[in-house]
Amino acid sequence: MELGSVIQVLENKTILVTGATGFLAKIFVEKILRVQPNVKKLYLLVRAADAKSASQRLQNEVIAKDLYRVLREKLGANWNSFISEKVTSVPGDITLENLGVKDSNLVEEMWREVNIVVNVAATTNFDDRYDVH
Ligand SMILES: NC(=O)c1ccc[n+]([C@@H]2O[C@H](COP(=O)([O-])OP(=O)(O)OC[C@H]3O[C@@H](n4cnc5c(N)ncnc54)[C@H](OP(=O)(O)O)[C@@H]3O)[C@@H](O)[C@H]2O)c1
């Protein structure tokens, strides 16, 4: 598949990305927002207890990173409104039912809206306990 057609496919699509604070997801999300700013929305699942801490983690561990500098500079004064429009943080945990998303309105909204799921949440510690994961 040509890059151009991948970009086209993503136009006006809504994507749920898990593992949003992770290495791969950060790069993936930045690339989507940069090459296809007409993506409709990205729901970014962040391991967190509530909406506030998910949003804080997303801001501190993803959006504020230097990786997003090119896009931030390109958008200038529109950066904050672009991010608010395109990105929604979702507190959750993929090991739980409904991905641990407690807000039933948000679950329904995602069922309705999401076109593509990109699951990159994973335990990447090599010394974790087998009975926990
Ligand atoms: N990095 C590479 O070069 C590479 C190459 C090929 C394949 N992969 C594969 O791609 C996947 C992701 O790799 P990565 O390098 O991005 O890993 P990573 O940096 O360790 O990120 C893992 C992400 O998954 C999240 N996570 C873990 N358990 C979760 C749970 N129960 N619910 C929700 N989120 C959870 C982590 O959240 P917290 O921040 O809360 O821990 C983190 O955001 C892995 O399967 C890896 O084997 C990676």
The ligand as a Gaussian input file, in Angstrom:
#p B3LYP/6-31G(d) Opt

LIG

0 1
 N        9.487000      -0.440000      20.927000
 C        9.752000      -1.152000      19.833000
 O       10.733000      -0.914000      19.111000
 C        8.842000      -2.296000      19.421000
 C        9.085000      -2.973000      18.230000
 C        8.232000      -3.991000      17.839000
 C        7.164000      -4.347000      18.643000
 N        6.945000      -3.687000      19.809000
 C        5.805000      -4.115000      20.620000
 O        4.864000      -3.043000      20.686000
 C        4.222000      -3.022000      21.962000
 C        4.456000      -1.663000      22.644000
 O        5.834000      -1.420000      22.765000
 P        6.396000      -0.054000      23.382000
 O        7.848000      -0.026000      23.120000
 O        5.552000       1.085000      22.948000
 O        6.175000      -0.349000      24.930000
 P        6.167000       0.676000      26.159000
 O        6.926000       1.911000      25.843000
 O        6.569000      -0.105000      27.372000
 O        4.634000       1.067000      26.271000
 C        3.671000       0.172000      26.731000
 C        2.417000       0.956000      26.969000
 O        1.378000       0.037000      27.331000
 C        0.732000       0.568000      28.485000
 N        0.116000      -0.507000      29.246000
 C        0.702000      -1.579000      29.827000
 N       -0.212000      -2.348000      30.436000
 C       -1.419000      -1.736000      30.231000
 C       -2.731000      -2.040000      30.623000
 N       -3.030000      -3.130000      31.341000
 N       -3.731000      -1.207000      30.231000
 C       -3.465000      -0.101000      29.495000
 N       -2.229000       0.244000      29.103000
 C       -1.208000      -0.563000      29.467000
 C        1.813000       1.292000      29.259000
 O        1.207000       2.163000      30.172000
 P        1.948000       2.739000      31.461000
 O        2.635000       3.994000      30.994000
 O        0.853000       2.993000      32.401000
 O        2.910000       1.678000      31.943000
 C        2.519000       1.992000      28.094000
 O        1.803000       3.143000      27.713000
 C        4.825000      -4.210000      22.739000
 O        3.992000      -5.330000      22.545000
 C        6.162000      -4.408000      22.067000
 O        6.633000      -5.757000      22.208000
 C        7.754000      -2.661000      20.207000

